[in-house]
Amino acid sequence: MRFGVLGPLAVWGEDGRPVHVPEIKVRALLADLLVHEGRPVSADRLIDDLWGERPSRNPLGTLQARISQLRRALGDPALIARGPAGYRLDSPDTDAARFRELLGRRTADPRGRAAELGEALALWRGPAYADLADQEFARPAIARLEELRLAAAEEHAEVRLALGEPVDVADLVAAHPLRERLRAVHLKSLYRQGRQSDALASYGELRQRLAEELGLDPSPELAALHERILRQDTDLDVVRAAGLPAPLTALVGRDEQLAEVAERLGSDRLVTLTGPGGVGKTSLALETARRLAFPDGVWLVELAGAERPVDAVAAVIGVRDNSSAPLAPRVASALASKRALLLLDNCEHLVEPVASLVSGLLKAAPGLRVLATSQEPLGVSGERVHPVPPLDVEDAVRLFADRAAIEPGEAVLTICRRLDGIPLALELAATRVRALGVEELAARLDDRFRVLNAGMRDAPERQRTLRATIDWSWELLGERERLVLRRLAVHADGCDLDAAETVCAEPGVDVLDSLARLVDRSLVMPGPRYRLLESVAAYGIERLREAGELEAVRERHARYYTALAERAELRGPGQHAWLRRLDQESANLRRAMEGSQPLRLAASLGWYWFLRGRLGEARRSLAHALTRGGPAGETATASVWLAAMTLMVGEEPEAVPYEDLDAVGRAGADWLLSFVHWAYGDQSVHVGRMERALEAFGAAGERWGVAAVLALRAKLAVVRGDLAAMERDGRRSLALFEELGDRWGQAEAMDALDLLAEIRGDYAEAARLRWEEYRISQELGSENAFKLSALGRVALLEGDYGRADELHERARALAVEQSYKPAEEHAVLGLALSARRQGRFEDAEAHLLPLFGWLRQVGGTPGIAFALAELGFAAEQRGDVALALLRQREGHAAAVATGDPRAVALALEGLAGALSLDGRHVQAARLLGTAAATRDSVGAPLPVNERLDVQRITERVAGAVGGKAFDAAYAEGIVPGDEAAFAPSQPRGNSATTSQAPSGLGPA
């Protein structure tokens, strides 16, 4: 966990996500501990810092409560340790510590030092402890940090100035006018900008302020600098880049790249910028050169139209070719004593002669630096290759919007993504906005080579159209590289080496060698996944069509990915790795659906889609595959998966052709469809179907199937209240899944066991199992909203309502994000239960009432029974007799329909509460007794933490009739005549109140 104090107080988890710390006092407590940097702070000191002269009546208890709140917010109680000397944060990882560490490095190389100072200053998000600056305990730490920040800014400006970079410290000088070190930087910066008079005026202003405010004169060092400025001392000058074209537009999104290239030129004598055509290598090189200072200047040599690089270099540096002596040695001699930068632009078509020339020049001229741009490295000893990436989406949008003079929007975002953030492509596209508009331009990018066919007239010929840019690269390739490049284009979002070698195979062609050459030429993004920019891929498809290979290579691609899906091991120890691999290949798998075997592919991907929750994609792909037809067995398997996915979105599926499945296939279909019915609210799964599936899996030796059926059977036992069966089947299933190494299956088996632990009141075990299940879901690449709300349920039962509400709300938001209605219902029920326990009855009703439409739609009778019981309890606690009776009677009918003894017992307890409120205390006592006996009959008595409602009702009834009468009625239970409690009757009471009763909430 990381803590931020260089700005408003902030906390980030291990995954980088912000951690919310609520309440100002809790945040102040955290700040106090951070101020002490891991040292212990006594309780007395913390109380004094947080409350000063107005502590609470129980200051130590209040502090301990705030400590508990902070521990919960941080999610790791061990982070806050308590010892004899007080509380402390255990080794806090803060941005302030990182800032001091960077300042202390003192890298000798000026460029390296500038980089580390820049990194240190970038950590600041505002003034230190910005939101707690009024806290007395924080002020010394704030003062120390702000002083360090200012000193770092001064040093950073000095180093950059020494490197010849432009520096602007005017704002800092205005804020700190008497700091002489800062003022010296300001004077030099002004002088180097040609503003001698401004520099002298700034010195005069400082001298006057020092005299008036402190009675001092400027330091001798500053006075000497003033004299040098008056003399126009040449030592103050920096030789600027010469012979470079002035930029016509600003360079967008390359600040980090500029710093990196400049730093590399400080330590390496040859730096080559590589990247695909149009990525902006030349612009980056030119801007880097403009910002660097070399005593003998910078020479730009444009090689795009050159035949011999030595001729081009000689012409730029002024060596005439009017002698019979070889030109290269004379060029080397001319540069031998120079401390200069040679910028060689567009070397890709002359790589070998450029490499030979550069090697000789670097050996002859020790003060020479070479910055080259090329689509492939030069391959010279000592070369530092710097790949230039496309712009990220944010910078691409900024560039496009600036060039097109429009406001960014969704269409702009689409254009920038589809053009891969390539600056040249974005510039060309921007010229089309006036004629087409952004929406039409985005829609026409499938035909990008026709749309982007005109650029700026002053651009080189090879950069006037998108096709010309890629043509330039294509013409430099050999025939084998062209073959591999065009065949790679059938892939979607890249491929690994095995796929490339299979799909691009051709006798006599070494695919790996050709790939390496294409990577060197910046036409293929390097592995482990080889990827083409979208424009290069579109170009490759055109070339594939020209070669008459398009359909054959597409079919080869489809067969490769169908085979990949078929061999995926998603039910065992390789589950996690295969899920990630199929995730990586999602785009290729979708593209393979257009091949000749979509049915085989779709049937193979069913379990992957299921585990990932990709219901929409699954339904579309399965429906498409079924329209293409295929063998009966494959058709039946795909039909089963489509039926399951259809049920999962709450729709009725078409009939499944069971007769075309073998025994194991039928068992799998029985289990899958039963599992989905159960998971989506239908608790009436036919037990006999599970027994047949278990027998078929066992006979075939399919241990995974046996474990899956046992896990489902354990859950079905909940409905019957058969706790012994829950434990027996759950543990057998867990053991089998552990043997198989199937993490999803382990979590599935634990699901029944964690509920069993909750029923028995073993909340620690329930929480342990649920956290493990939640970790498994994250390990497999998703979050389980059900488990989050189940953890919220444990917190609720333990009385930690704040934590319960936080977990339930997280679960609800996640379920909504995943469009997973059952999990949303589960979370909302938890929020309602918590609200009612806290006395917020209207909030509880607001949570519950909207659920009934969906519950009726999916046949969720258990959910209906539970929600009606909760609504009934809320009405009873508000004193609304009529509404309580109505809701609890409907709830009892729903509970009886489930066949779950525990649901029936809850309904009886709810009815007892409503009847006691109506004055029918003896009947209420009998219902309480029957409810307890019902729970005992299935070995599930109410745990202590779940007895709040029963205890409240019991106290009311016993207080009304007396202890002996209560005990007698409780022991007697339901007797003839008590059935009137269950029968619908005309509600009594205020009509305005009874009108709140929801119509038809119970089962139809």
Steps between C-alpha positions, in 0.01 A plus 500: 500500500630846406429832669505844342574816700646718223161652433166404657530188720454192280523122533542246220468122524743247355303507173543877477133575569416782743401391852232719658569610858175654635452777756734790569613370840596163358694673221668726756596194705658343192685824424632516857640148471651581159663816635692279743621275214463164670604617848257428786264775616353484850127491550518824701684675216246379243206611716657843549581536128150399386275661763721756676328655798159352417535121535197275538383362834683176421798619294684168499189312389433756227860469378473120495178528298677723247793256487252219424338708226840570345598132512176405325551767235854381430386138487805369688489528882870411519593831334429684826709342776464572870786472745602636840596834345171542313358452152705501182460433127706197408766614247273736303576530129452872434556731206695725739751220567530437126552875446784514755656184357512652151651824634770304680625302200719779362563339161822645355376516139312830455231346282447219748483751785248712309288189442498394866422854617218520245366166623519621860312824429238312297398318820345821635124530448466829689621646832609238756212370714283746307168403660646491853717811491307653793598215732768621741678163510550504123657846467867411575488209252334723239769765545782244461348346189425834334856616559634180342262551206626852440864391524432219251332744260803729522745219433286363217497841333880535544571160345268559206653842443848345496376253237388787281130435548250787528399572859218719634508571875314831496213368712737356759694827518175690553408267786850504656655833394793495747646157414830584330563152356166513322563856388833397342321240287246763400768749392684243285177379344394853406844580358507187282160594360655825378332701778809669652306805617241282678779307671661822622162631617438180695836539676420863582162400647671239725767747618233754596288246690800363688598849607149605604389180671824355642758777477726275290678508165488218243757224553839529328407207271183672381681832461764328285226353280357849463839627380530216245156585362604864465815393311298252286747231602509232227523229765134569575400405146402152382551400139156426364399248233585634156356413164180352640163589352274701727199298617172597335285317755552398861623149578219327692537225756873441482632659822605168649657386173691829467646460847599137436669569166686800640618291795618221270698744286672609819636150561500337152670634188259338254125497559267366230130582513304213345131458426248458220456761231310805621551434872687828542867399514616809310291741708633348822860511376472864388342616825764313700774668298343845552510455875860378529814711513816399309802734479537435128131485419260251341502384137184357342557258210187391310563160338156417351605600147871426533689229314823518699484612866858630499412748225204632698705541821786669313264749338347598837827546689670680210753245374528541123531196277761659271788266564599158380551394863223287656227715650428303820845556661481871423155520664639315801795740517269802487303368797794364699530796739132593509268471798183486298180304430448339160130435432455239225136486396329212309780243481286189429571472127875549552553305820826323406689802354373723784617243755846488341527879487382556858736236636797677339392848611451399864847346511661808343309769695483430878289812563237410241149381585271343235120498519350288219141427396429174319235232475768250606815524715836575336663204673818689602704429815394732782165581340215572741168420330203705620164379360256789453150384596172631360327765708284379785128560460491821706783663306367373167165664573677821596703500177203423275273755668771765474573435132132475403408798723208316661392391846576136594209256505416132459556505123842660549588228750398233246712659227805522725471140612445361151797697367713352780616839627732542198559877472526507119173308460333736747633804313368361170163420657476849648515650148181306413288632787399816316356297210358198683450592865630274776202260509519423128878481510486243782244298304720492188823374656441148367592660167783702651738497202243673280392742773849600613636563152595865529732678738700820522664602170824595674540151647738247340335292228513185712295673773223659294267200523467211740555248220820674390635482853453123518604450136837654593549229765364217279740575218795453736396138580615177341244254359505275808438791737213616278341153510516481881378858544192457282407167664541645848228747403224239541555502877299725727686682776823310441611140548770294669792336324331160465198655326724710274708199395187292433292755313790655304674171415640458149765257371840667495392787728645526851209680670694578817786656305257705290316610814826619652573704188150650501538592867833666421327696223230616744220344293419242768477585869734260685394180683408304701190613308576622152264779406437716195376854518146511359607696193781253425254212548254659256785544252600135551147378426507691170833338411363158606204546269731606214702178553181287482561358849233672709241222541756221543695686770181601682393133512844399628460764773151373594616138525797595717284684755231232497767244592630738768155527659454122491824432688443769764514341847242698694416230756817439693830653611547681168172687538648839588766492229254386232245764597766767455609351171146489363451856624804603296360321195141626534518709182653212301239257631221734392658533158534120475120473530491602134686182401355169387465344850321756720295229673811317627650826616186626675444169678862505619472855636181448701672447835739790438210738431319366805796553734559848365131597508501601132138417442430738213801389298420135574140526385591685180778256412300187583197622305723583202669159515168315517377675187804362313412140592725205572516149652213406733720464809663840454159656431357350820797616711474853363123492563558411866735794543260737324215380724712562810605848390140584408378396846771714655356814342150413622355376171344169404730283284406270215488125557833316513543188277601265785472197273807612306722507811690202639463396865765738630365779281150451644640498853686823428187659357295391802756645739554824309132584450417403858787712627379800304141452614619490861742793469236720340232452760319175411539279809281221361779311324404136449709289740454191283675674210801560725509135604502389136779744420703381798463138393598575137806703600607232747464220242711696250768587757428871454614623843448866413135426418457306824646790702279753320181301566593454867556876539159574351334225703647655816333829411170332425512348848470853643145522368406178680683613813714184481816633662662159524469456121636851447812416696546149357464598133679831541809343656511215247473749217773723646735203542449394138548850361818539708634172357419627150657840568187683379481834681154592369371166624659549841319831541178338382528223762582751773178686421286244683754463781517874574120517517500201733749679727276809503192293585687347793618840621868436423555841344879480508494186285236648269716811450815291444337294229341802334823696491668197340221477242530871430878466455444212259261711294763777478768245417287382210467854374163615633334617819219306663218731603324214683804445722533870578141517620541169687795657683275798568250257650764374744589857601128570548452197722800607705344845547750695288239690300741747342715222357189304399355794308834568329532138380137475394523827308819388326329173412193680367707735282706210367188295422345793313825548307497129408123499427468213750151541642506212756814643660343846500194360678723328755685825575181706521349251746809548715467880488134469594571267791769737631272803465222328694736391777612860535140621522489653150176330404414724205845437350450127540166515320648718224762230440255209504188609315659539153629140512166324473442547127827329415455229765160408360643499147771245584289292738714604796263378770768476775596862437135603508449320832804663658419850370140477623622390844733801513222737388271348761756548777549863390124564512477334842785709639330814368179388678295444183295195598300459181797527267709267716227233495446529127867472414577217739203292380610538139855422606388182678322377187818561296716327762279190502528490119881481522495189720786647704442444876720797588296732276179370660644560848589860409146556370352359825719735704386793286136403548559474875625858504201628303250309719664622822465856374130421440459376860481128413785405730418135565488426126828687463665289769382181332641613165835581662510153651416335168765707321766392750397135469513527121854636511607233748358228276761578234783567742500876441397687817528877476851622594514764772580783256191420292253495790433875510150476353404188696635654821303822447176312429556255785552782752182672381287183519643374831455845651134498394396151611756416766785254498305183585226560245757580238699182572186289481386644168856488362527130585154424364571649155240529224161355593169472308364850459840665461466464124308828511835669542595385150173564323459827305257734677378855463785708643407709796626846572542834335411484130779737407745266664364179353503655155877472514467121470659392173253333271581147395848485653473129567511214253227479239 
